[in-house]
Amino acid sequence: MAGTIGTVSGIALGAGTARAGTEAPRSGTEAPRSRGARNVQDWRAVPAPGSVPAAQLRRISAAGAGLAWAVGEEGLAGPSRGRALAMVWNGSAWSKTDLSHLDYSGRLSDVAGVCATAAWSVGLPAGDASPLLRWDGATWRQASFPGRGEAGVRLESVAVGPDRRVWICGTRGGAAR
């Protein structure tokens, strides 16, 4: 299908939004049960906006039914890295966000968000330094963190708690940090 991206490798859903993947408990003490692939008919393809060929989304995070972010890369060419790709969901459609103002090339590998003005993303750089990006509701901006700009610092994952504290993890010189 033209305008869609065929690879999704991670999904994060908020409470009550996993209708296609879980079955609601029958009692207050019963845990939700996975319905797995039996509910494939409940899923639907949603077109992605005009990304360039050889694009893939790597992670997705949802703050609710009407707000989500997806990140990855586009323009993959053989062994070389593509360009960062970030999209935002408004409840009915995905919009590609502009990253051209950032001094960054490489893929975005993880994303986490809690509200319209608070999402974070990390990436694997084409060079030596991983970025930490913050979505403010309109644009992505570079954010500071201990070790930012140092050679060998690679951010792998990001999470945001209900108190909006941001957690990042990765490596520095090959050692976990």
C-alpha positions in Angstrom: 0.0 0.0 0.0 1.5 3.3 -1.0 2.3 5.7 1.9 2.5 3.0 4.5 5.5 1.8 6.5 5.7 -2.0 6.8 7.8 -2.5 9.9 6.7 -1.9 13.5 9.0 -3.4 16.1 7.6 -2.0 19.3 4.3 -1.0 20.8 3.5 0.8 24.1 -0.2 1.2 25.1 -1.7 3.1 28.0 -4.3 1.6 30.3 -7.5 0.7 28.5 -6.2 1.2 25.0 -5.0 -2.3 24.2 -8.4 -3.5 22.9 -6.9 -5.4 20.0 -4.4 -7.3 22.0 -6.0 -8.1 25.4 -9.4 -9.2 26.7 -10.9 -7.3 29.6 -11.1 -9.1 32.9 -14.4 -10.7 33.8 -14.0 -9.8 37.5 -12.1 -7.2 39.5 -9.5 -9.7 40.6 -8.9 -11.4 37.3 -5.9 -10.3 35.2 -6.4 -9.3 31.5 -5.9 -12.2 29.1 -4.1 -11.9 25.8 -6.3 -12.7 22.8 -3.2 -12.7 20.6 -3.6 -13.2 16.9 -7.2 -14.3 17.1 -8.2 -10.7 17.0 -6.3 -9.7 13.9 -9.7 -8.6 12.3 -9.8 -5.8 15.0 -6.6 -4.3 13.7 -6.6 -1.9 10.8 -3.8 -0.5 8.6 -3.4 3.3 9.0 -1.5 5.1 6.2 1.7 6.8 7.2 2.4 10.2 5.6 4.8 10.7 2.7 8.0 9.3 4.0 10.8 8.4 1.5 11.4 4.8 0.4 13.2 2.4 2.6 11.6 3.7 5.8 10.9 1.9 9.0 9.3 2.7 12.3 11.2 1.3 15.3 9.1 2.2 18.4 5.8 3.7 19.3 4.4 5.2 22.5 0.8 6.2 23.2 -0.4 8.6 25.8 -4.0 7.8 25.0 -6.4 7.0 22.1 -5.8 10.4 20.6 -2.1 10.9 21.1 0.9 8.8 20.1 4.4 9.1 18.7 6.3 6.8 16.4 10.0 7.0 15.6 12.5 5.3 13.2 14.4 6.2 10.1 13.9 6.7 6.4 16.2 6.7 3.4 18.0 3.6 4.3 20.6 2.7 1.7 22.5 -0.5 2.1 24.8 -0.5 5.1 24.5 3.3 5.7 22.2 4.9 8.1 19.2 6.8 6.9 17.7 9.9 8.4 15.7 10.2 11.6 11.9 9.8 11.2 9.3 10.9 13.8 5.5 11.0 13.6 2.7 12.1 15.8 -0.8 10.6 16.0 -3.8 12.9 16.6 -6.4 10.2 17.0 -7.3 9.8 13.4 -4.1 10.3 11.3 -0.3 10.3 11.5 1.7 13.4 10.7 5.4 13.5 9.9 7.2 15.9 12.2 10.1 18.1 10.9 13.5 17.2 12.1 15.5 19.1 9.6 16.5 21.8 12.1 18.4 19.3 14.3 22.1 18.7 13.9 21.6 14.9 13.8 21.7 12.1 11.4 20.9 8.5 12.2 17.8 6.7 13.4 15.6 7.3 16.3 15.3 4.1 18.3 13.0 4.7 21.2 10.2 7.1 22.2 8.1 7.7 25.4 5.5 10.3 26.0 2.9 11.2 28.6 1.0 14.2 27.3 0.7 16.6 24.3 3.7 18.6 25.4 6.0 15.9 26.9 7.5 13.2 24.8 11.2 12.1 24.6 13.2 10.2 22.0 16.7 8.7 21.8 18.6 7.6 18.8 21.6 5.7 17.4 23.8 8.2 15.6 25.5 8.0 12.3 28.5 9.5 14.2 29.6 9.2 17.8 27.0 11.0 20.0 23.4 9.9 20.6 20.8 12.5 20.9 18.1 13.0 23.5 15.2 14.8 21.9 12.2 16.5 23.6 8.8 17.1 21.9 7.2 20.3 23.2 3.9 19.9 21.3 5.1 21.6 18.2 8.7 20.5 17.5 11.5 18.2 18.6 14.5 19.9 20.3 17.9 18.6 21.6 17.9 18.1 25.4 20.9 18.0 27.7 21.9 14.9 29.7 25.1 13.8 31.5 27.6 12.7 28.8 25.9 14.6 25.9 28.3 15.1 23.1 30.9 12.7 24.4 32.3 10.2 22.0 31.1 6.6 22.6 27.9 7.6 24.4 25.0 5.7 23.0 21.5 6.1 24.3 19.4 2.9 23.9 16.1 3.5 25.7 13.9 6.2 27.2 10.9 6.0 29.6 8.8 8.7 31.2 7.1 8.0 34.6 3.7 9.3 35.6 5.5 12.0 37.6 7.0 13.0 34.2 10.6 12.1 35.3 12.6 11.0 32.3 14.7 7.8 32.5 17.4 7.1 29.9 19.8 4.2 29.6 22.6 3.3 27.3 26.4 2.8 27.2 29.5 4.9 27.5 32.5 3.3 25.9 30.7 0.0 25.8 29.8 -0.1 29.5 26.2 0.2 30.7 25.4 3.6 32.3 
